[in-house]
Amino acid sequence: MNLFDGLITSKTRIKLLVRFFFNPEARAYLRELAKEFNVSSNAVREELNQLTKTNILKSDKNGRQVYYQANTNHPLFPELKSMVSKVMGIDKVIDNLVKRLGDLECAYLLDDYAQAKDTGIIDLLLVGNIDPYHLNDLSRKTERYINRKIRTLVLTTEEFDNFQKNLEHRPKVLLWKDGK
Protein backbone atom coordinates (compact mmCIF):
# COMPACT_ATOMS: atom_id res chain seq x y z
CA MET A 1 0.00 0.00 0.00
CA ASN A 2 1.39 3.40 -0.89
CA LEU A 3 0.85 6.93 0.35
CA PHE A 4 -1.87 7.67 -2.23
CA ASP A 5 -4.00 4.55 -1.64
CA GLY A 6 -7.20 5.55 0.09
CA LEU A 7 -6.38 9.23 -0.36
CA ILE A 8 -6.86 9.07 -4.13
CA THR A 9 -9.12 6.26 -5.31
CA SER A 10 -8.39 6.44 -9.04
CA LYS A 11 -5.36 4.27 -9.90
CA THR A 12 -5.07 6.13 -13.22
CA ARG A 13 -4.91 9.47 -11.41
CA ILE A 14 -2.21 8.14 -9.10
CA LYS A 15 -0.20 6.95 -12.11
CA LEU A 16 -0.58 10.36 -13.77
CA LEU A 17 0.56 12.20 -10.65
CA VAL A 18 3.58 9.93 -10.29
CA ARG A 19 4.37 10.22 -14.02
CA PHE A 20 4.24 14.02 -14.09
CA PHE A 21 5.38 15.09 -10.63
CA PHE A 22 8.40 12.86 -10.26
CA ASN A 23 9.99 14.34 -13.37
CA PRO A 24 8.17 17.67 -13.96
CA GLU A 25 10.06 18.38 -17.18
CA ALA A 26 8.54 15.29 -18.79
CA ARG A 27 5.68 15.74 -21.23
CA ALA A 28 3.30 13.12 -22.59
CA TYR A 29 0.18 12.86 -24.71
CA LEU A 30 -3.04 10.90 -24.20
CA ARG A 31 -2.44 7.77 -26.30
CA GLU A 32 1.14 7.42 -25.03
CA LEU A 33 -0.14 7.46 -21.43
CA ALA A 34 -3.01 5.04 -22.15
CA LYS A 35 -0.55 2.57 -23.69
CA GLU A 36 1.98 2.98 -20.86
CA PHE A 37 -0.69 2.47 -18.16
CA ASN A 38 -2.51 -0.24 -20.13
CA VAL A 39 -5.89 1.45 -19.69
CA SER A 40 -8.41 2.93 -22.10
CA SER A 41 -7.74 6.35 -23.54
CA ASN A 42 -11.14 7.47 -22.18
CA ALA A 43 -10.07 6.66 -18.62
CA VAL A 44 -6.85 8.64 -19.08
CA ARG A 45 -8.67 11.52 -20.84
CA GLU A 46 -11.13 11.86 -17.94
CA GLU A 47 -8.30 12.12 -15.38
CA LEU A 48 -6.22 14.46 -17.56
CA ASN A 49 -9.24 16.74 -17.93
CA GLN A 50 -9.77 16.84 -14.15
CA LEU A 51 -6.11 17.53 -13.41
CA THR A 52 -5.92 20.19 -16.13
CA LYS A 53 -9.15 21.85 -14.97
CA THR A 54 -7.67 22.26 -11.47
CA ASN A 55 -4.38 23.55 -13.00
CA ILE A 56 -2.35 20.74 -11.44
CA LEU A 57 -1.36 19.83 -14.99
CA LYS A 58 -0.92 22.17 -17.91
CA SER A 59 -1.46 21.30 -21.54
CA ASP A 60 -0.27 22.64 -24.85
CA LYS A 61 -1.13 21.65 -28.37
CA ASN A 62 1.63 20.77 -30.81
CA GLY A 63 0.12 19.95 -34.20
CA ARG A 64 -2.58 17.36 -33.58
CA GLN A 65 -1.16 16.24 -30.24
CA VAL A 66 -2.03 17.75 -26.89
CA TYR A 67 0.90 17.38 -24.48
CA TYR A 68 0.48 17.38 -20.72
CA GLN A 69 3.01 18.38 -18.09
CA ALA A 70 3.11 19.18 -14.37
CA ASN A 71 2.29 22.79 -13.58
CA THR A 72 5.35 23.81 -11.58
CA ASN A 73 3.65 27.13 -10.71
CA HIS A 74 0.74 25.45 -8.93
CA PRO A 75 0.75 26.21 -5.17
CA LEU A 76 0.66 22.47 -4.36
CA PHE A 77 3.52 21.57 -6.70
CA PRO A 78 6.25 21.20 -3.99
CA GLU A 79 4.00 19.04 -1.82
CA LEU A 80 2.85 16.83 -4.72
CA LYS A 81 6.44 16.37 -5.89
CA SER A 82 7.49 15.39 -2.36
CA MET A 83 4.57 12.96 -2.01
CA VAL A 84 5.42 11.31 -5.34
CA SER A 85 9.04 10.85 -4.27
CA LYS A 86 7.80 9.13 -1.13
CA VAL A 87 5.43 6.89 -3.11
CA MET A 88 8.26 5.78 -5.39
CA GLY A 89 10.65 5.32 -2.47
CA ILE A 90 13.16 7.71 -3.99
CA ASP A 91 13.28 9.79 -0.82
CA LYS A 92 14.51 6.71 1.09
CA VAL A 93 17.06 5.88 -1.61
CA ILE A 94 18.47 9.39 -1.29
CA ASP A 95 18.46 9.32 2.51
CA ASN A 96 19.85 5.80 2.90
CA LEU A 97 22.29 5.64 0.01
CA VAL A 98 23.33 8.91 -1.49
CA LYS A 99 23.98 10.95 1.63
CA ARG A 100 25.96 8.19 3.43
CA LEU A 101 28.39 6.99 0.79
CA GLY A 102 31.39 9.12 1.58
CA ASP A 103 33.06 10.87 -1.33
CA LEU A 104 30.03 11.15 -3.64
CA GLU A 105 30.02 13.91 -6.24
CA CYS A 106 26.62 13.34 -7.85
CA ALA A 107 23.85 10.79 -8.25
CA TYR A 108 21.51 10.28 -11.19
CA LEU A 109 18.35 8.27 -11.54
CA LEU A 110 18.36 6.54 -14.94
CA ASP A 111 15.96 4.99 -17.42
CA ASP A 112 12.45 3.90 -16.28
CA TYR A 113 12.32 5.72 -12.94
CA ALA A 114 13.74 8.85 -14.58
CA GLN A 115 10.59 8.74 -16.71
CA ALA A 116 8.48 8.10 -13.60
CA LYS A 117 7.76 4.51 -14.63
CA ASP A 118 7.59 2.41 -11.47
CA THR A 119 8.98 -0.88 -12.80
CA GLY A 120 10.35 -2.08 -9.47
CA ILE A 121 14.01 -1.65 -10.48
CA ILE A 122 15.69 1.64 -9.63
CA ASP A 123 18.80 2.35 -11.73
CA LEU A 124 21.26 4.73 -10.10
CA LEU A 125 24.45 6.24 -11.49
CA LEU A 126 26.79 7.29 -8.68
CA VAL A 127 29.89 9.38 -9.38
CA GLY A 128 32.72 9.54 -6.87
CA ASN A 129 34.98 7.41 -4.71
CA ILE A 130 32.54 4.97 -3.11
CA ASP A 131 33.17 1.93 -0.90
CA PRO A 132 31.47 -0.99 -2.73
CA TYR A 133 30.94 -2.98 0.47
CA HIS A 134 29.16 -0.06 2.15
CA LEU A 135 27.11 0.57 -1.01
CA ASN A 136 25.97 -3.09 -1.20
CA ASP A 137 25.02 -3.11 2.47
CA LEU A 138 23.02 0.13 2.20
CA SER A 139 21.40 -1.01 -1.07
CA ARG A 140 20.18 -4.29 0.45
CA LYS A 141 18.71 -2.54 3.49
CA THR A 142 17.03 0.13 1.38
CA GLU A 143 15.63 -2.47 -1.05
CA ARG A 144 13.90 -4.27 1.81
CA TYR A 145 12.47 -1.02 3.12
CA ILE A 146 11.11 0.31 -0.20
CA ASN A 147 10.29 -3.09 -1.75
CA ARG A 148 12.17 -2.33 -4.97
CA LYS A 149 15.44 -3.53 -6.50
CA ILE A 150 18.31 -1.04 -6.75
CA ARG A 151 20.93 -1.37 -9.49
CA THR A 152 23.93 0.89 -9.26
CA LEU A 153 26.62 1.97 -11.68
CA VAL A 154 29.57 3.56 -9.89
CA LEU A 155 32.00 5.71 -11.87
CA THR A 156 34.95 7.89 -11.00
CA THR A 157 34.87 11.51 -12.20
CA GLU A 158 37.11 10.63 -15.14
CA GLU A 159 35.00 7.58 -16.07
CA PHE A 160 31.86 9.73 -15.83
CA ASP A 161 33.34 12.33 -18.18
CA ASN A 162 34.05 9.57 -20.71
CA PHE A 163 30.59 8.04 -20.16
CA GLN A 164 28.69 11.28 -20.88
CA LYS A 165 28.18 10.37 -24.56
CA ASN A 166 26.37 7.17 -23.51
CA LEU A 167 24.00 9.18 -21.33
CA GLU A 168 22.88 11.67 -23.98
CA HIS A 169 19.82 9.74 -25.11
CA ARG A 170 19.00 7.97 -21.86
CA PRO A 171 16.36 9.39 -19.52
CA LYS A 172 18.06 10.76 -16.41
CA VAL A 173 17.25 12.91 -13.41
CA LEU A 174 19.91 14.48 -11.19
CA LEU A 175 19.05 13.36 -7.64
CA TRP A 176 21.93 14.81 -5.72
CA LYS A 177 25.02 16.91 -6.33
CA ASP A 178 27.82 17.63 -3.88
CA GLY A 179 27.13 20.93 -2.18
CA LYS A 180 23.40 20.95 -3.01
C-alpha positions in Angstrom: 0.0 0.0 0.0 1.4 3.4 -0.9 0.8 6.9 0.3 -1.9 7.7 -2.2 -4.0 4.5 -1.6 -7.2 5.6 0.1 -6.4 9.2 -0.4 -6.9 9.1 -4.1 -9.1 6.3 -5.3 -8.4 6.4 -9.0 -5.4 4.3 -9.9 -5.1 6.1 -13.2 -4.9 9.5 -11.4 -2.2 8.1 -9.1 -0.2 6.9 -12.1 -0.6 10.4 -13.8 0.6 12.2 -10.6 3.6 9.9 -10.3 4.4 10.2 -14.0 4.2 14.0 -14.1 5.4 15.1 -10.6 8.4 12.9 -10.3 10.0 14.3 -13.4 8.2 17.7 -14.0 10.1 18.4 -17.2 8.5 15.3 -18.8 5.7 15.7 -21.2 3.3 13.1 -22.6 0.2 12.9 -24.7 -3.0 10.9 -24.2 -2.4 7.8 -26.3 1.1 7.4 -25.0 -0.1 7.5 -21.4 -3.0 5.0 -22.1 -0.6 2.6 -23.7 2.0 3.0 -20.9 -0.7 2.5 -18.2 -2.5 -0.2 -20.1 -5.9 1.4 -19.7 -8.4 2.9 -22.1 -7.7 6.4 -23.5 -11.1 7.5 -22.2 -10.1 6.7 -18.6 -6.9 8.6 -19.1 -8.7 11.5 -20.8 -11.1 11.9 -17.9 -8.3 12.1 -15.4 -6.2 14.5 -17.6 -9.2 16.7 -17.9 -9.8 16.8 -14.1 -6.1 17.5 -13.4 -5.9 20.2 -16.1 -9.2 21.8 -15.0 -7.7 22.3 -11.5 -4.4 23.5 -13.0 -2.4 20.7 -11.4 -1.4 19.8 -15.0 -0.9 22.2 -17.9 -1.5 21.3 -21.5 -0.3 22.6 -24.8 -1.1 21.6 -28.4 1.6 20.8 -30.8 0.1 19.9 -34.2 -2.6 17.4 -33.6 -1.2 16.2 -30.2 -2.0 17.7 -26.9 0.9 17.4 -24.5 0.5 17.4 -20.7 3.0 18.4 -18.1 3.1 19.2 -14.4 2.3 22.8 -13.6 5.4 23.8 -11.6 3.7 27.1 -10.7 0.7 25.4 -8.9 0.8 26.2 -5.2 0.7 22.5 -4.4 3.5 21.6 -6.7 6.2 21.2 -4.0 4.0 19.0 -1.8 2.8 16.8 -4.7 6.4 16.4 -5.9 7.5 15.4 -2.4 4.6 13.0 -2.0 5.4 11.3 -5.3 9.0 10.9 -4.3 7.8 9.1 -1.1 5.4 6.9 -3.1 8.3 5.8 -5.4 10.6 5.3 -2.5 13.2 7.7 -4.0 13.3 9.8 -0.8 14.5 6.7 1.1 17.1 5.9 -1.6 18.5 9.4 -1.3 18.5 9.3 2.5 19.8 5.8 2.9 22.3 5.6 0.0 23.3 8.9 -1.5 24.0 10.9 1.6 26.0 8.2 3.4 28.4 7.0 0.8 31.4 9.1 1.6 33.1 10.9 -1.3 30.0 11.2 -3.6 30.0 13.9 -6.2 26.6 13.3 -7.9 23.8 10.8 -8.2 21.5 10.3 -11.2 18.4 8.3 -11.5 18.4 6.5 -14.9 16.0 5.0 -17.4 12.5 3.9 -16.3 12.3 5.7 -12.9 13.7 8.8 -14.6 10.6 8.7 -16.7 8.5 8.1 -13.6 7.8 4.5 -14.6 7.6 2.4 -11.5 9.0 -0.9 -12.8 10.3 -2.1 -9.5 14.0 -1.7 -10.5 15.7 1.6 -9.6 18.8 2.3 -11.7 21.3 4.7 -10.1 24.4 6.2 -11.5 26.8 7.3 -8.7 29.9 9.4 -9.4 32.7 9.5 -6.9 35.0 7.4 -4.7 32.5 5.0 -3.1 33.2 1.9 -0.9 31.5 -1.0 -2.7 30.9 -3.0 0.5 29.2 -0.1 2.2 27.1 0.6 -1.0 26.0 -3.1 -1.2 25.0 -3.1 2.5 23.0 0.1 2.2 21.4 -1.0 -1.1 20.2 -4.3 0.5 18.7 -2.5 3.5 17.0 0.1 1.4 15.6 -2.5 -1.0 13.9 -4.3 1.8 12.5 -1.0 3.1 11.1 0.3 -0.2 10.3 -3.1 -1.8 12.2 -2.3 -5.0 15.4 -3.5 -6.5 18.3 -1.0 -6.8 20.9 -1.4 -9.5 23.9 0.9 -9.3 26.6 2.0 -11.7 29.6 3.6 -9.9 32.0 5.7 -11.9 35.0 7.9 -11.0 34.9 11.5 -12.2 37.1 10.6 -15.1 35.0 7.6 -16.1 31.9 9.7 -15.8 33.3 12.3 -18.2 34.1 9.6 -20.7 30.6 8.0 -20.2 28.7 11.3 -20.9 28.2 10.4 -24.6 26.4 7.2 -23.5 24.0 9.2 -21.3 22.9 11.7 -24.0 19.8 9.7 -25.1 19.0 8.0 -21.9 16.4 9.4 -19.5 18.1 10.8 -16.4 17.2 12.9 -13.4 19.9 14.5 -11.2 19.1 13.4 -7.6 21.9 14.8 -5.7 25.0 16.9 -6.3 27.8 17.6 -3.9 27.1 20.9 -2.2 23.4 20.9 -3.0 
